[in-house]
Amino acid sequence: MMIEILNGVVETVAFREQFGIRLYLNVEAEDYPIHWHTAGEIIMPLENIYTVVVNDITYVLNPGDIMILPSGEIHQLYAPDNGKRIILQFDSSMLYQLKGFDSSFHLFRPCLVITSDDNYELHQKLKQLVLSMKEEYFSQEIFKEASTYSHFIQFFVTLGRNHLKQDNHFSQVKSSKQHIYIEKFLEVCHYINQHCTEEIPLDKLADIAGFSKFHFARMFKQIMGITYYNYLIQHRILHAENLLIDPKLSIMDVAMRSGFGSLPTFNRVFKSYKKCTPSEFKNLHGVYTPTILPIKKGQTMKSHVTS
């Protein structure tokens, strides 16, 4: 069983032996209901297709296709009657501790699919790294955790470098200056990450990047794929999630400590991102944590699959 603990729509991923990676060689013909989790996820079918619905958009993955699903994204999983796929869940904080990853990971939202048709060379590198992680994870070799982790880091280094250097991010930037722009905007993102609960004037961010306000705002969206304001709000929501599980803090306390000016604003923004209110989120992390079994074929489940 892949989903072990599901409170409402929030899955708790149970990592084993203090190792922040869970890898499943999944062969079950079972669908998994709408849910999200703080863990990130990599999905790669090996035999037959696998269907993933992310934020009401349907992705049909063919064998060898690779989906990267960042933490916090609402999704559903639909399996065929037979097949096999690798599903790897990981503690996102392992990446956030490394310089640059806490910022660049937002480039993959709401999800990223890599296929051999789109980018053969990148796909082959990433596919081999996923297969290497599988072999090490299930081996009995000494240092298998360290080896799995090294392949895992290399996977995201390869993916991140390729994604940041794509032409669509730098259509108006000379190739000789692209690495400079990457460094500048990763520095800006790091500042936002560290100060997301504070008021951050646009002037301050533009100064860090060394651009005018207008040029900074335009380039941030082009490079990061999101406005600087929405990037800031996403980090405030992530900060609020960690505070909401503290039973000593009220919803108002969390709102104020997360940088939101009022409780109504916090409630509205949080629900728009997480599809539940802060109170509902807090209740989902109470003492009672029932285990929900996967949905069997033929059972009724509210579906968001588009035709």
Secondary structure, DSSP 8 states (H G I E B T S, - for coil): ----EEETTEEE---STT-SEEEEEE----BEEEEB-SSEEEEEEEES-EEEEETTEEEEE-TT-EEEE-TT--EEEE--SS-EEEEEEE-THHHHTSTTHHHHGGGG-S-EEE-TTT-HHHHHHHHHHHHHHHHHHT---TTHHHHHHHHHHHHHHHHHHHHHT-GGGSTTS-GGGHHHHHHHHHHHHHHHHHHTTS---HHHHHHHHTS-HHHHHHHHHHHHSS-HHHHHHHHHHHHHHHHHT-TTS-HHHHHHHTT-S-HHHHHHHHHHHHSS-HHHHHHHTSS-------B-TT---------
